[in-house]
Amino acid sequence: MEPYNRDRFVRFHSWQSIALSVVWIGIAILFSIVHYVGFHLVLWMFHSLIDLVLFVFWLIALIKASQGQWYKIPIVGDLAASFGGAQQ
């Protein structure tokens, strides 16, 4: 939407959110396949831990973006910077 599609800050955080969502969905699909093959309590706990970590990253990024601060989530932040514009 105009004029936000030209703002580097908005583009960066939008791409970062998209990248984090893709990673989150990919992990969910992977663990669903593993769950289908054979359920293990340790894998379920590991999946829950990963979900919690991703949720915390998402929450921190949401708060930082609402405060007007740049915040790069590890790994996906670099991808978002290349697509949406790097930090000034």
LOKE-298738 format. One record per atom (N, C-alpha, C, CB): residue in one letter; residue number from 1; x, y, z. Coordinates in Angstrom, 1 decimal. Each point is the difference from the previous one (the first is absolute). Glycine has a CB too. Layout:
<pts>
PT   rest    nr       c1       c2       c3
PT      a   NUM        X        Y        Z
...
</pts>
This chain:
<pts>
PT   rest    nr       c1       c2       c3
PT      m     1      0.8     -1.2      0.0
PT      m     1     -0.8      1.2      0.0
PT      m     1      0.9      1.2      0.0
PT      m     1     -1.9     -1.2      1.2
PT      e     2      1.5      2.2     -1.9
PT      e     2      0.7      1.3     -0.1
PT      e     2     -0.3      0.7      1.4
PT      e     2     -0.2      0.2     -2.5
PT      p     3      1.1      0.5      3.0
PT      p     3      1.4      0.2     -0.3
PT      p     3      0.9     -0.9      0.7
PT      p     3     -0.5      2.4     -0.4
PT      y     4      0.0     -3.4      1.1
PT      y     4      0.8     -0.9      0.8
PT      y     4      0.8     -1.0     -0.8
PT      y     4     -1.7      0.2      1.7
PT      n     5      1.3     -0.5     -2.9
PT      n     5      0.8     -0.9     -0.8
PT      n     5      1.4      0.5     -0.4
PT      n     5     -2.1     -1.0     -0.8
PT      r     6      2.3      2.3      1.0
PT      r     6      1.3      0.6     -0.2
PT      r     6      0.9      0.2      1.2
PT      r     6     -1.0      1.1     -2.0
PT      d     7      0.4     -1.3      3.2
PT      d     7      0.7      0.2      1.2
PT      d     7      0.8     -1.2      0.3
PT      d     7     -1.8      1.5      0.9
PT      r     8      3.1     -1.3     -0.7
PT      r     8      0.9     -1.2      0.2
PT      r     8     -0.2     -0.7      1.3
PT      r     8      1.7      1.2     -1.3
PT      f     9     -2.1     -0.4      2.3
PT      f     9     -0.3     -0.6      1.3
PT      f     9     -1.2     -0.9     -0.1
PT      f     9      0.9      2.0      1.2
PT      v    10     -2.0     -1.6     -1.8
PT      v    10     -1.2     -0.8     -0.1
PT      v    10      0.3     -1.2     -0.9
PT      v    10     -1.4      2.0      0.3
PT      r    11      2.1     -1.8     -1.4
PT      r    11      0.4     -1.1     -0.9
PT      r    11      0.8     -1.1      0.7
PT      r    11     -0.1      1.6     -2.0
PT      f    12      1.1     -1.1      2.8
PT      f    12      0.9     -1.0      0.7
PT      f    12     -0.8     -0.8      1.0
PT      f    12      1.9      1.6     -0.3
PT      h    13     -2.8     -1.0      1.1
PT      h    13     -0.7     -0.7      1.0
PT      h    13     -1.1     -0.9     -0.6
PT      h    13      0.4      1.8      1.6
PT      s    14     -0.9     -1.4     -2.8
PT      s    14     -1.0     -0.8     -0.7
PT      s    14      0.7     -1.3     -0.5
PT      s    14     -1.3      2.1     -0.6
PT      w    15      2.4     -1.9      0.0
PT      w    15      0.7     -1.2     -0.6
PT      w    15      0.5     -0.9      1.2
PT      w    15      0.7      1.3     -2.0
PT      q    16     -0.3     -0.7      3.1
PT      q    16      0.5     -0.8      1.1
PT      q    16     -1.2     -0.8      0.6
PT      q    16      1.8      1.7      0.5
PT      s    17     -3.0     -1.2     -0.5
PT      s    17     -1.1     -0.7      0.5
PT      s    17     -0.4     -1.1     -1.0
PT      s    17     -0.8      2.1      1.2
PT      i    18      0.9     -1.9     -2.4
PT      i    18     -0.3     -1.0     -1.0
PT      i    18      1.0     -1.1      0.1
PT      i    18     -1.0      1.7     -1.6
PT      a    19      2.3     -1.4      1.7
PT      a    19      1.0     -1.0      0.1
PT      a    19     -0.1     -0.8      1.2
PT      a    19      1.5      1.4     -1.3
PT      l    20     -1.8     -0.8      2.4
PT      l    20     -0.2     -0.8      1.3
PT      l    20     -1.2     -0.9     -0.1
PT      l    20      1.0      1.9      1.3
PT      s    21     -2.1     -1.4     -2.0
PT      s    21     -1.2     -0.9     -0.1
PT      s    21      0.3     -1.2     -0.9
PT      s    21     -1.4      2.1      0.3
PT      v    22      2.2     -1.9     -1.4
PT      v    22      0.3     -1.1     -0.9
PT      v    22      0.9     -1.0      0.8
PT      v    22     -0.1      1.5     -2.0
PT      v    23      1.0     -1.1      2.8
PT      v    23      0.9     -0.9      0.8
PT      v    23     -0.9     -0.7      1.0
PT      v    23      2.0      1.5     -0.3
PT      w    24     -2.9     -0.8      1.0
PT      w    24     -0.9     -0.6      1.0
PT      w    24     -0.9     -1.1     -0.7
PT      w    24      0.0      2.2      1.3
PT      i    25     -0.6     -1.9     -2.4
PT      i    25     -0.8     -0.9     -0.7
PT      i    25      0.8     -1.2     -0.5
PT      i    25     -1.5      1.8     -0.7
PT      g    26      2.7     -1.6      0.2
PT      g    26      0.9     -1.1     -0.4
PT      g    26      0.3     -0.9      1.1
PT      g    26      0.9      1.5     -1.7
PT      i    27     -0.6     -1.0      2.9
PT      i    27      0.3     -0.8      1.1
PT      i    27     -1.2     -0.8      0.5
PT      i    27      1.7      1.7      0.7
PT      a    28     -2.9     -1.0     -0.8
PT      a    28     -1.2     -0.7      0.4
PT      a    28     -0.3     -1.2     -0.9
PT      a    28     -0.9      2.2      0.9
PT      i    29      1.1     -2.0     -2.2
PT      i    29     -0.2     -1.1     -1.0
PT      i    29      1.0     -1.1      0.3
PT      i    29     -0.8      1.6     -1.7
PT      l    30      2.1     -1.3      1.9
PT      l    30      1.0     -1.0      0.2
PT      l    30     -0.4     -0.8      1.3
PT      l    30      1.7      1.5     -1.1
PT      f    31     -2.0     -0.9      2.1
PT      f    31     -0.4     -0.7      1.3
PT      f    31     -1.3     -0.8     -0.2
PT      f    31      1.2      1.7      1.3
PT      s    32     -2.1     -1.2     -2.2
PT      s    32     -1.2     -0.7     -0.2
PT      s    32      0.3     -1.4     -0.7
PT      s    32     -1.3      2.2     -0.2
PT      i    33      2.2     -2.1     -0.8
PT      i    33      0.4     -1.2     -0.7
PT      i    33      0.7     -1.0      1.0
PT      i    33      0.3      1.3     -2.1
PT      v    34      0.6     -0.8      3.0
PT      v    34      0.6     -0.8      1.0
PT      v    34     -1.0     -0.6      0.9
PT      v    34      2.1      1.4     -0.2
PT      h    35     -3.1     -0.6      0.6
PT      h    35     -1.1     -0.5      0.9
PT      h    35     -0.8     -1.1     -0.7
PT      h    35     -0.1      2.3      1.1
PT      y    36     -0.1     -2.2     -2.4
PT      y    36     -0.8     -1.0     -0.7
PT      y    36      0.8     -1.3     -0.1
PT      y    36     -1.1      1.8     -1.3
PT      v    37      2.4     -1.7      1.1
PT      v    37      0.8     -1.2     -0.1
PT      v    37      0.1     -0.7      1.4
PT      v    37      1.4      1.1     -1.8
PT      g    38     -1.2     -0.4      2.8
PT      g    38      0.0     -0.6      1.4
PT      g    38      0.1      1.1      1.0
PT      g    38      1.1     -2.0     -0.9
PT      f    39     -2.0      2.0      1.9
PT      f    39      0.0      1.1      1.0
PT      f    39      1.0     -0.4      1.1
PT      f    39     -2.4      0.5     -0.5
PT      h    40      3.2      0.5      0.8
PT      h    40      0.9     -0.1      1.1
PT      h    40     -0.1      1.2      0.9
PT      h    40      1.6     -1.3     -1.4
PT      l    41     -1.7      1.1      2.7
PT      l    41     -0.2      1.1      0.9
PT      l    41      1.2      1.0      0.0
PT      l    41     -1.2     -1.6      1.4
PT      v    42      2.4      1.1     -1.6
PT      v    42      1.1      1.0     -0.1
PT      v    42     -0.1      0.9     -1.2
PT      v    42      1.4     -1.7      1.1
PT      l    43     -1.9      1.1     -2.3
PT      l    43     -0.1      0.9     -1.1
PT      l    43     -1.2      1.0      0.2
PT      l    43      0.9     -1.9     -1.5
PT      w    44     -1.9      1.5      2.1
PT      w    44     -1.1      0.9      0.3
PT      w    44      0.5      1.1      0.9
PT      w    44     -1.7     -1.8     -0.2
PT      m    45      2.5      1.5      1.2
PT      m    45      0.5      1.0      0.9
PT      m    45      1.0      1.0     -0.7
PT      m    45     -0.3     -1.6      1.9
PT      f    46      1.1      1.0     -2.8
PT      f    46      0.9      0.8     -0.8
PT      f    46     -0.8      1.0     -1.0
PT      f    46      1.7     -1.9      0.1
PT      h    47     -2.8      1.3     -0.7
PT      h    47     -0.8      0.9     -0.8
PT      h    47     -0.6      1.1      0.8
PT      h    47     -0.5     -2.0     -1.5
PT      s    48      0.0      1.7      2.6
PT      s    48     -0.6      1.0      0.9
PT      s    48      1.0      1.1      0.4
PT      s    48     -1.6     -1.7      0.9
PT      l    49      2.8      1.3     -0.6
PT      l    49      1.1      0.9      0.3
PT      l    49      0.3      0.9     -1.2
PT      l    49      0.9     -1.6      1.6
PT      i    50     -0.8      1.1     -2.8
PT      i    50      0.2      0.8     -1.2
PT      i    50     -1.1      0.9     -0.2
PT      i    50      1.3     -1.9     -1.0
PT      d    51     -2.6      1.5      1.2
PT      d    51     -1.1      0.9     -0.2
PT      d    51      0.1      1.1      1.0
PT      d    51     -1.4     -1.9     -0.8
PT      l    52      1.7      1.6      2.0
PT      l    52      0.2      1.1      1.0
PT      l    52      1.0      1.0     -0.3
PT      l    52     -0.7     -1.6      1.7
PT      v    53      1.9      1.1     -2.2
PT      v    53      1.1      0.9     -0.4
PT      v    53     -0.5      0.9     -1.2
PT      v    53      1.7     -1.7      0.8
PT      l    54     -2.3      1.1     -1.8
PT      l    54     -0.5      0.8     -1.1
PT      l    54     -1.1      1.0      0.4
PT      l    54      0.5     -1.9     -1.5
PT      f    55     -1.3      1.6      2.4
PT      f    55     -1.0      0.9      0.5
PT      f    55      0.6      1.2      0.8
PT      f    55     -1.6     -1.9      0.2
PT      v    56      2.7      1.6      0.5
PT      v    56      0.7      1.1      0.8
PT      v    56      0.7      0.9     -1.0
PT      v    56      0.3     -1.5      2.0
PT      f    57      0.3      0.9     -3.1
PT      f    57      0.6      0.9     -1.0
PT      f    57     -1.0      0.9     -0.7
PT      f    57      1.7     -1.8     -0.3
PT      w    58     -2.9      1.2      0.0
PT      w    58     -1.1      0.7     -0.6
PT      w    58     -0.5      1.1      0.9
PT      w    58     -0.6     -2.0     -1.3
PT      l    59      0.5      1.7      2.6
PT      l    59     -0.5      1.0      0.9
PT      l    59      1.0      1.2      0.2
PT      l    59     -1.3     -1.8      1.2
PT      i    60      2.5      1.5     -1.1
PT      i    60      1.1      1.0      0.1
PT      i    60      0.0      0.9     -1.2
PT      i    60      1.4     -1.5      1.5
PT      a    61     -1.5      0.9     -2.7
PT      a    61      0.0      0.7     -1.2
PT      a    61     -1.2      0.9     -0.1
PT      a    61      1.3     -1.8     -1.1
PT      l    62     -2.4      1.3      1.5
PT      l    62     -1.3      0.8      0.0
PT      l    62      0.1      1.2      0.9
PT      l    62     -1.3     -2.1     -0.5
PT      i    63      1.9      1.9      1.7
PT      i    63      0.1      1.1      0.9
PT      i    63      1.0      1.1     -0.5
PT      i    63     -0.6     -1.6      1.9
PT      k    64      1.8      1.1     -2.4
PT      k    64      1.0      0.9     -0.5
PT      k    64     -0.5      0.8     -1.2
PT      k    64      1.8     -1.6      0.9
PT      a    65     -2.5      0.9     -1.8
PT      a    65     -0.5      0.7     -1.2
PT      a    65     -1.0      1.1      0.4
PT      a    65      0.4     -2.1     -1.3
PT      s    66     -1.3      1.8      2.3
PT      s    66     -1.0      0.9      0.5
PT      s    66      0.6      1.2      0.6
PT      s    66     -1.6     -1.8      0.3
PT      q    67      2.9      1.7      0.3
PT      q    67      0.7      1.1      0.6
PT      q    67      0.9      0.7     -1.0
PT      q    67     -0.1     -1.3      2.1
PT      g    68      0.1      0.9     -3.3
PT      g    68      0.8      0.6     -1.1
PT      g    68      1.4     -0.4      0.0
PT      g    68     -1.5      1.9      0.2
PT      q    69      1.8     -3.0      0.4
PT      q    69      1.4     -0.5      0.1
PT      q    69      0.3     -1.1     -1.0
PT      q    69      0.0      0.6      2.4
PT      w    70      1.2     -0.6     -2.9
PT      w    70      0.4     -1.1     -0.9
PT      w    70      0.4     -1.2      0.9
PT      w    70      0.8      1.6     -1.8
PT      y    71     -1.3     -2.8      1.4
PT      y    71      0.3     -1.2      0.7
PT      y    71      0.1     -1.1     -1.0
PT      y    71     -1.1      0.8      2.2
PT      k    72      2.3     -1.5     -2.2
PT      k    72      0.2     -1.1     -0.9
PT      k    72     -0.1     -1.3      0.7
PT      k    72      1.4      1.4     -1.4
PT      i    73     -2.3     -2.2      1.0
PT      i    73     -0.1     -1.4      0.5
PT      i    73      1.2     -0.8     -0.6
PT      i    73     -2.6      0.1      0.3
PT      p    74      3.3     -0.9      0.5
PT      p    74      1.1     -0.7     -0.6
PT      p    74     -0.5     -0.8     -1.2
PT      p    74      1.1     -0.1      2.3
PT      i    75     -0.2      0.0     -3.3
PT      i    75     -0.2     -0.7     -1.2
PT      i    75     -1.0      0.6     -1.0
PT      i    75      0.7     -2.1      1.2
PT      v    76     -2.0      2.2     -0.8
PT      v    76     -1.0      0.5     -0.8
PT      v    76      0.1      1.6     -0.2
PT      v    76     -1.5     -1.9      0.7
PT      g    77      2.1      2.5      0.3
PT      g    77      0.2      1.5     -0.1
PT      g    77      1.0      0.4     -1.1
PT      g    77     -0.4      0.1      2.4
PT      d    78      1.4     -1.0     -2.7
PT      d    78      0.9      0.3     -1.1
PT      d    78     -0.7     -0.1     -1.3
PT      d    78      1.9     -0.8      1.4
PT      l    79     -2.8     -0.3     -1.5
PT      l    79     -0.8     -0.2     -1.2
PT      l    79     -0.9      1.2     -0.3
PT      l    79      0.2     -2.5      0.4
PT      a    80     -0.9      2.9      0.7
PT      a    80     -0.9      1.2     -0.1
PT      a    80      0.7      1.3     -0.4
PT      a    80     -1.4     -1.1      1.7
PT      a    81      2.6      1.2     -1.2
PT      a    81      0.8      1.2     -0.3
PT      a    81      0.4      0.0     -1.5
PT      a    81      0.9      0.1      2.3
PT      s    82     -0.7     -1.2     -2.9
PT      s    82      0.4     -0.1     -1.4
PT      s    82     -1.3      0.3     -0.9
PT      s    82      1.9     -1.6      0.5
PT      f    83     -3.0      1.2      0.0
PT      f    83     -1.3      0.2     -0.8
PT      f    83     -0.6      1.4      0.3
PT      f    83     -0.4     -2.5      0.0
PT      g    84      0.4      2.9      1.2
PT      g    84     -0.7      1.2      0.4
PT      g    84      0.8      1.2      0.2
PT      g    84     -1.6     -1.5      0.9
PT      g    85      2.8      1.5     -1.0
PT      g    85      0.9      1.1      0.3
PT      g    85      0.7     -0.1      1.3
PT      g    85     -1.6      1.4     -1.4
PT      a    86      2.8     -1.1      1.4
PT      a    86      0.8     -0.2      1.2
PT      a    86     -0.2      1.2      0.9
PT      a    86      1.7     -1.3     -1.3
PT      q    87     -1.2      1.1      2.6
PT      q    87     -0.1      1.0      1.0
PT      q    87      0.9      1.2     -0.4
PT      q    87     -0.5     -1.7      1.8
PT      q    88      0.0      2.9     -1.5
PT      q    88      0.8      1.2     -0.4
PT      q    88      1.1      0.2      1.0
PT      q    88     -2.0      1.0     -1.0
</pts>
